[in-house]
Amino acid sequence: MRRAALSRVPENLKLHYIVDGDDFTSAGAASGDTKKVLRQLGADPEVIRKVAISMYEGEINMVIHANGGVIDVEISPELVTMVLADHGPGIPDVNAAMQEGFSTAPDRIRNLGFGAGMGLPNMKKYSDSMKIDTEVGVGTTITMTVRMK
């Protein structure tokens, strides 16, 4: 029944979100909305969970490190693709940033309970594929996909 709901989507469904930088009160709104849309489409709960976690982690990173950005989501019966793009400082050392616990978040962010260094590792863990394009001083684009079951 869930597959039938998804297969009724005549074209790929596209969602676009603007992430407001340094605004922790609205952080998570895009991932929450995407989660709601996937539920309405009848997506598998595990797919919804993976999309929500990976997208939320990216969204929070955009707020903490990049002064916001945009997220584009494309949902098809086979795949959810999330593209998170910002014009922040870029990631100087992707290998270091991929290590659990590595964080460049300032103390004021850590005092709010964010910036524990699990963002990129969780994004990779909960997506089926992840690609990072980054340039210091220009910004970062992360593309993640989650396969529908």
C-alpha positions as CSV (number, residue, x, y, z in Angstrom):
1,M,0.0,0.0,0.0
2,R,2.8,2.4,0.8
3,R,4.4,1.9,-2.6
4,A,1.1,2.5,-4.3
5,A,0.9,5.9,-2.6
6,L,4.3,6.8,-3.8
7,S,3.8,5.5,-7.3
8,R,0.8,7.8,-7.7
9,V,3.0,10.9,-7.7
10,P,2.8,11.9,-11.4
11,E,6.2,13.6,-11.5
12,N,9.0,13.9,-9.0
13,L,7.9,16.1,-6.1
14,K,10.3,19.0,-5.5
15,L,10.5,20.9,-2.2
16,H,12.6,24.1,-1.7
17,Y,13.6,25.5,1.7
18,I,15.5,28.6,2.8
19,V,17.4,28.0,6.0
20,D,17.8,31.1,8.1
21,G,21.4,31.3,9.5
22,D,21.9,31.6,13.3
23,D,18.2,31.1,14.0
24,F,17.9,28.1,16.2
25,T,14.2,28.6,16.8
26,S,13.4,27.7,13.2
27,A,16.2,25.1,12.7
28,G,14.7,21.8,11.8
29,A,11.7,23.3,10.0
30,A,12.8,22.0,6.6
31,S,13.5,18.5,7.8
32,G,10.3,18.4,9.8
33,D,8.3,19.5,6.7
34,T,9.9,16.9,4.5
35,K,9.2,14.2,7.1
36,K,5.5,15.3,7.1
37,V,5.4,15.1,3.2
38,L,6.9,11.7,3.2
39,R,4.4,10.5,5.8
40,Q,1.6,11.8,3.6
41,L,3.0,10.0,0.6
42,G,3.0,6.7,2.6
43,A,6.8,6.3,2.7
44,D,8.3,3.5,4.7
45,P,9.0,4.7,8.3
46,E,12.7,3.7,8.1
47,V,13.1,5.8,5.0
48,I,11.4,8.8,6.8
49,R,13.7,8.3,9.8
50,K,16.8,8.3,7.6
51,V,15.8,11.4,5.6
52,A,14.7,13.3,8.7
53,I,18.0,12.6,10.6
54,S,20.4,13.2,7.8
55,M,18.6,16.4,6.6
56,Y,18.2,17.7,10.2
57,E,21.9,17.3,10.8
58,G,22.7,19.2,7.6
59,E,20.2,21.9,8.4
60,I,21.7,22.5,11.9
61,N,25.2,22.6,10.3
62,M,24.0,25.3,8.0
63,V,22.7,27.4,10.9
64,I,25.8,26.9,13.0
65,H,28.6,27.2,10.4
66,A,27.3,28.9,7.3
67,N,24.8,31.6,8.1
68,G,22.0,29.5,6.5
69,G,21.5,28.4,2.9
70,V,19.0,26.5,0.8
71,I,17.8,22.9,0.7
72,D,16.2,21.3,-2.3
73,V,14.5,17.9,-1.9
74,E,13.3,15.7,-4.8
75,I,11.1,12.8,-4.0
76,S,10.5,10.0,-6.5
77,P,9.1,6.5,-6.0
78,E,12.6,5.2,-5.9
79,L,14.7,7.9,-4.2
80,V,14.8,11.0,-2.0
81,T,17.6,13.4,-3.0
82,M,18.5,16.2,-0.7
83,V,20.9,19.0,-1.9
84,L,22.0,21.4,0.9
85,A,23.9,24.5,-0.4
86,D,25.4,27.4,1.4
87,H,27.8,30.3,0.9
88,G,29.6,29.8,4.2
89,P,33.2,29.4,5.0
90,G,33.6,26.0,3.4
91,I,35.1,23.0,5.1
92,P,38.9,23.3,5.3
93,D,39.5,19.6,6.2
94,V,36.7,17.2,5.1
95,N,38.5,14.2,6.5
96,A,38.8,15.7,10.0
97,A,35.1,17.0,9.8
98,M,34.0,13.4,9.1
99,Q,35.4,12.2,12.4
100,E,32.9,11.8,15.2
101,G,33.4,14.5,17.8
102,F,35.3,16.9,15.6
103,S,33.7,20.3,15.8
104,T,34.5,23.9,15.0
105,A,31.4,25.2,16.7
106,P,32.1,28.1,19.0
107,D,31.5,27.7,22.7
108,R,28.3,29.8,22.6
109,I,26.8,27.2,20.2
110,R,28.0,24.3,22.3
111,N,26.4,25.8,25.4
112,L,23.1,25.6,23.5
113,G,23.6,21.9,23.1
114,F,24.7,22.0,19.5
115,G,28.0,21.5,17.8
116,A,29.0,18.1,19.3
117,G,30.7,17.0,16.1
118,M,28.2,14.4,14.9
119,G,26.6,16.3,12.1
120,L,28.6,15.1,9.1
121,P,29.1,11.6,10.5
122,N,25.3,11.2,11.1
123,M,24.6,12.6,7.6
124,K,26.7,9.9,6.1
125,K,25.4,7.2,8.5
126,Y,21.7,7.9,7.8
127,S,21.9,8.5,4.0
128,D,22.6,5.8,1.4
129,S,25.0,8.1,-0.4
130,M,26.6,11.5,0.4
131,K,28.8,13.8,-1.7
132,I,30.5,16.9,-0.3
133,D,31.6,19.7,-2.7
134,T,33.3,22.4,-0.7
135,E,35.6,25.3,-1.3
136,V,37.1,27.4,1.5
137,G,35.8,31.0,1.3
138,V,33.1,30.0,-1.2
139,G,30.7,27.5,0.4
140,T,29.6,23.9,0.6
141,T,27.1,21.8,-1.3
142,I,26.2,18.4,0.1
143,T,24.1,16.0,-1.9
144,M,22.5,13.0,0.0
145,T,20.2,10.3,-1.2
146,V,18.0,7.8,0.6
147,R,16.5,4.9,-1.4
148,M,12.9,4.1,-1.0
149,K,12.3,0.6,0.2
